[in-house]
Structure formats: C-alpha cells, structure tokens
Amino acid sequence: MHEYHHIGIPTQIRRDGERYLAEFKMYVSGYEASEFGIEWMRFEPGCPLPPLVQTVPHVAFRVDDLEAALQGKEVLIAPNSPSPGILVAFIVENGAPVEFLEDGS
C-alpha cells in the first residue's frame, strides 16, 4: 500500500524552524506545520545526497514494507534511518525522485 506522506521541495531560502540534519548536510522545515505535508529542504555544499534529490521536488509515500516496495525499482538512495524508528529509501520514477517511508512504530 502507498499512502501519501509529504512532498519535499528543494529551496535555497532560509526558513523559520529549520532543523539541521548533519549526516546529510541539509535543513528541513515546514512539514510539521503544513496541513498538506509540504517540506522545504535546503542543502549545504558537500551534501552527500544525489543531485536529483537536491534539485527536483519529490513525493513521499508511507509503505507497510519498504523492502517489498523497492522490488524491481531503480533505487536512488538505499534504505537508511534518518530518525529513530523510521526507514526511508528513494527510487527514480519517470525521471523524478520518489521517497518510500516505513514507520516502525
């Protein structure tokens, strides 16, 4: 099952409430305050994420089984845990990044 979770939009504008993710050299903001799950992403030089994620908006879906969701897909970012209890991975779909998110709680 794929359930809409959020849209991530790259930006170069600093925003109130940014949270820094040191591992990825990026800032995220807006998701918690957005009725529609709009997340802004601002990247620092040297960010290890693929250029596609840094330049093209992505849509994210909650999935029940991350491994199953990745089967047969072009994996852009391998499964990782950016927050406790959360597993995420990115694929490329029709030239755009798509995030899958499995919440282990």
N, C-alpha and C positions, 0 to 999 in steps of 0.2 A: 504494500500500500504506500502511496506517495501522498503526503499531506503538506500543503503549503506551509512554510515556516517564516521565511523572510526574503527580502531582496537586498542584496549588497551592492552599493553604488560607490565606485571609486571617486574620490574628491581630492583636491589639493587645498581645500579651505578648512582651517581650524574651526572646530565646533565646540560649543559648551558641552561639558560632561564627557569628553573623550576619555576612553580607557585604553591604556597602553598595553600592548601585548609584546613584551620584549623578545620572545622567541621568534616572532615574525617581523619585528621592527615595523609595527603598524599601530595605528589608533583606530578604535571603533567607537561609534556613538549613534544615538538615536533610537536604537531598537526598542529599548525598554519603554520609551515614551511614545512610540508610534502605534497607533491602532492597527495599522496595516503591515507592521514588521519591516519598516524601512530602516536599513542600517547603512550608515556612512562609514567608509573605510579610507583612511589617509595613510599613505606609505612613506617610510623614511628611505633615504638612499641605502642601498645594500640589503633591502628586503629580500629574503630568500624565496618568496612566492613567485610563481611563474608570471611573466609579463601579461598573459591573458587575464589572470585574476586581478592584476593591478590596473588594467586599462578598460576592461569590459564588465558591465554590471552582470551579476549572477543571481539566479533564483535558487532558493534553498528549499528542500523538502525533507520533512521528518519521515524516516523509514523505520519499519519494525526490525529489519535485518540488513545491516549495512553490507555485509559480505554478499548476500543474495542480490542486493540492488546493484552491486558493481559487476556482477557476472555479465560478460560479453560487452562491457562498456570500455571506452578509452579513458583510462584513469589518468588524470592530470596531477592530482595530489593524493598520495597514498593515505590510507586511514591513519588518523592521529587523534590525540585528545587535547584540545585547546583549553578545556575546563574539566574539572573532576566529574566523572560520570557521563561525559559526552564524547562520542566518537564522530568524527567527520571525515569526509573524503570528497574530492572534486572529480568530476568527469568532464569531457568535452562532448557537447551535444549540438550538432548542426553549427559548429564553429564558435559556440558560446560556452562559458563555464557554468556548470550546474553543481550545486553542493547537496550532498546527502548527509543527514544528521540522524544519529541513533542516540536516543536518550536512555541511558542505562538505569535510570531511577524508577 
